[in-house]
């Protein structure tokens, strides 16, 4: 999903328009990916490598199953049996390695990785990334603590709205649900800018009710969209 110069300008204009009726500050961030979830891929690959090959044992798995290991002749001598066991273990290890690599590579496919990653973990990492952006862009430094971050995580298909302490103490978190729904709907339609504009307008309405413009009000946070 690409954002043009015109897209950035439209979002900035929407923020400026919303802030005309409030002393609150709105900032927008779109993250293409908040985490590689490499640890999740490794966990699934390791679990598959440990468990899936076990299904081969009742089928009589042995070294002859893999070309190049073992053969059609079997030695009855004890030393021959030891060699056969060693070859079978080596074959089993190769199967485990193949399963591990296959599952790991499959889990790197974005859609599949999203399905394999627990929803709670995705929410936690998106929330953490949103908080990091909130702090990185100084939204916690406004005079009346009235900063609001609208954050969209594209790869995770999640949206977060974070309000600073001055707003959080006076506005219920559920109030932002409509803004989240508007941006989510825009992203689903592949119209992120339209969704962002609607979410900004809704946040502006909420802020205007509780935080009208102050005398000599200044713009403490730049009106812009950041894409990371």
C-alpha positions as MATLAB code, in Angstrom:
seq = 'XXXXXXXXXXXXXXXXXXXXXXXXXXXXXXXXXXXXXXXXXXXXXXXXXXXXXXXXXXXXXXXXXXXXXXXXXXXXXXXXXXXXXXXXXXXXXXXXXXXXXXXXXXXXXXXXXXXXXXXXXXXXXXXXXXXXXXXXXXXXXXXXXXXXXXXXXXXXXXXXXXXXXXXXXXXXXXXXXXXXXXXXXXXXXXXXXXXXXXXXXXXXXXXXXXXXXXXXXXXXXXXXXXXX';
ca = [
       0.000    0.000    0.000;
       1.605    3.227   -1.204;
       0.963    6.742    0.057;
       1.504    9.606   -2.360;
       2.376   13.225   -1.619;
      -1.261   14.065   -2.244;
      -2.326   11.422    0.301;
      -0.095   12.995    2.934;
      -1.480   16.434    2.124;
      -5.090   15.235    2.442;
      -4.440   13.707    5.849;
      -2.627   16.844    7.041;
      -5.555   18.978    5.850;
      -8.033   16.716    7.674;
      -6.040   17.053   10.902;
      -5.834   20.844   10.588;
      -9.587   21.051    9.968;
     -10.381   18.843   12.979;
      -8.085   20.843   15.261;
      -9.834   24.123   14.411;
     -12.522   23.271   16.968;
     -10.337   21.839   19.722;
      -7.164   22.388   21.702;
      -6.385   18.698   21.296;
      -3.636   17.435   19.010;
      -4.111   14.628   16.485;
      -1.287   12.682   14.875;
      -1.431    9.771   12.419;
       0.997    6.885   11.915;
       0.749    3.963    9.507;
       3.111    1.033   10.138;
       3.610   -1.475    7.365;
       4.856   -4.075    9.865;
       5.265   -3.826   13.631;
       7.011   -7.172   14.104;
       8.557   -9.923   12.007;
       7.071  -12.499   14.417;
      10.168  -14.581   13.736;
       9.843  -16.137   17.181;
       6.354  -17.367   16.294;
       7.608  -18.894   13.052;
      10.425  -20.643   14.896;
       8.026  -21.965   17.547;
       5.651  -23.454   14.955;
       8.555  -24.942   12.987;
      10.081  -26.500   16.095;
       6.736  -27.947   17.233;
       6.054  -29.391   13.788;
       9.545  -30.908   13.583;
       9.067  -32.591   16.951;
       5.521  -33.868   16.464;
       4.808  -34.517   12.773;
       7.582  -37.086   12.155;
       6.199  -39.175   15.037;
       3.360  -40.188   12.725;
       5.875  -42.083   10.583;
       6.922  -44.465   13.375;
       3.749  -46.643   13.344;
       4.205  -46.922    9.566;
       7.558  -48.636   10.023;
       9.768  -45.683    9.168;
      13.381  -46.627    8.535;
      16.511  -45.577    6.692;
      15.425  -47.237    3.397;
      12.632  -44.670    3.161;
      15.255  -42.115    2.172;
      17.380  -42.876   -0.854;
      21.054  -43.025   -0.005;
      20.504  -44.266    3.521;
      20.330  -47.998    4.230;
      19.410  -50.446    1.493;
      17.356  -53.501    0.638;
      19.597  -55.872    2.639;
      19.338  -56.201    6.417;
      22.050  -57.674    8.626;
      21.010  -59.996   11.420;
      24.334  -59.569   13.231;
      24.293  -57.266   16.260;
      26.804  -54.894   14.677;
      24.619  -54.699   11.590;
      21.590  -53.889   13.730;
      23.488  -51.044   15.381;
      24.339  -49.652   11.958;
      20.711  -49.929   10.888;
      19.565  -48.076   14.018;
      22.125  -45.340   13.395;
      20.953  -44.959    9.806;
      17.305  -44.812   10.916;
      18.090  -42.115   13.468;
      19.965  -40.142   10.816;
      17.003  -40.478    8.452;
      14.615  -39.344   11.196;
      16.797  -36.296   11.889;
      16.745  -35.416    8.179;
      12.954  -35.649    8.138;
      12.771  -33.387   11.197;
      15.077  -30.857    9.534;
      12.997  -30.917    6.351;
       9.766  -30.404    8.303;
      11.306  -27.584   10.344;
      12.531  -25.741    7.252;
       9.281  -26.271    5.329;
       7.036  -25.028    8.130;
       9.335  -22.088    8.864;
       9.324  -20.947    5.229;
       5.548  -21.385    4.952;
       5.025  -19.328    8.104;
       6.844  -16.407    6.455;
       3.919  -15.968    4.045;
       2.135  -12.877    5.484;
      -1.427  -14.240    5.364;
      -0.411  -17.588    6.879;
       1.790  -15.930    9.491;
      -1.153  -13.794   10.566;
      -3.300  -16.925   11.007;
      -0.586  -18.724   12.969;
       0.088  -15.792   15.294;
      -2.200  -15.670   18.366;
      -4.522  -12.669   18.218;
      -3.575  -11.625   21.750;
       0.100  -11.507   20.792;
      -0.621   -9.418   17.697;
      -2.718   -6.986   19.740;
       0.030   -6.678   22.330;
       2.732   -5.916   19.777;
       0.570   -3.477   17.832;
      -0.288   -1.688   21.061;
       3.370   -1.551   22.062;
       4.362   -0.164   18.649;
       1.610    2.456   18.893;
       2.811    3.538   22.336;
       6.370    3.815   21.038;
       5.186    6.097   18.222;
       3.105    8.118   20.686;
       6.212    8.848   22.725;
       8.573    9.207   19.757;
       6.504   12.032   18.268;
       6.094   13.910   21.544;
       2.358   13.482   21.901;
       2.876   13.121   25.647;
       4.434   16.593   25.877;
       1.440   18.774   24.992;
       0.589   21.435   27.572;
      -2.751   19.964   28.643;
      -1.824   16.344   27.817;
      -4.382   16.284   25.002;
      -2.524   14.348   22.301;
      -4.279   11.626   20.302;
      -2.534    9.088   18.086;
      -4.346    7.256   15.299;
      -2.242    4.200   14.483;
      -2.782    1.607   11.755;
      -0.752   -1.614   11.501;
      -1.178   -2.811    7.930;
       0.356   -6.297    8.161;
      -1.586   -7.043   11.352;
      -4.874   -5.532   10.091;
      -5.278   -3.638   13.367;
      -5.996   -0.050   14.340;
      -5.245    1.678   17.638;
      -6.278    5.064   19.015;
      -4.215    6.249   21.977;
      -5.232    9.305   24.008;
      -2.980   11.066   26.503;
      -3.712   11.350   30.220;
      -5.633   14.641   29.976;
      -8.124   13.058   27.570;
      -8.156    9.570   29.054;
      -9.364   10.912   32.417;
     -12.388   12.589   30.814;
     -13.269   10.430   27.818;
     -14.169    6.747   27.954;
     -11.964    4.525   25.738;
     -15.115    3.140   24.116;
     -15.746    6.571   22.579;
     -12.925    5.966   20.097;
     -14.520    2.771   18.755;
     -16.329    4.650   15.986;
     -13.074    6.192   14.777;
     -11.373    2.798   14.836;
     -14.256    1.284   12.865;
     -14.122    4.076   10.268;
     -10.402    3.625    9.625;
     -10.706   -0.171    9.621;
     -13.483    0.021    7.027;
     -11.362    2.312    4.846;
      -8.425   -0.071    4.999;
     -10.658   -2.997    4.048;
     -11.863   -1.057    1.008;
      -8.230   -0.260    0.126;
      -9.035    3.418    0.729;
      -6.768    4.189    3.685;
      -6.779    7.949    3.232;
     -10.580    8.162    3.193;
     -10.696    5.980    6.292;
      -8.066    8.140    7.970;
     -10.000   11.311    7.148;
     -13.173    9.907    8.685;
     -11.330    8.720   11.798;
      -9.679   12.130   12.207;
     -13.040   13.927   11.890;
     -14.604   11.646   14.505;
     -11.701   12.154   16.911;
     -11.964   15.891   16.350;
     -15.648   15.818   17.304;
     -14.865   13.981   20.544;
     -12.075   16.401   21.411;
     -14.170   19.475   20.579;
     -16.789   18.451   23.146;
     -14.303   18.216   26.002;
     -11.417   20.414   24.915;
     -12.512   23.549   23.043;
      -9.804   25.858   21.641;
      -7.879   27.895   24.198;
      -7.104   31.569   23.796;
      -3.859   31.964   21.853;
      -3.973   28.255   21.072;
      -0.896   26.996   19.244;
      -0.299   23.891   17.164;
       1.958   21.842   19.441;
       2.287   18.779   17.186;
       2.774   18.881   13.374;
      -0.297   18.011   11.314;
       1.012   15.083    9.349;
       0.881   11.432    8.448;
       3.951    9.313    9.153;
       4.430    6.027    7.313;
       6.988    3.606    8.758;
];
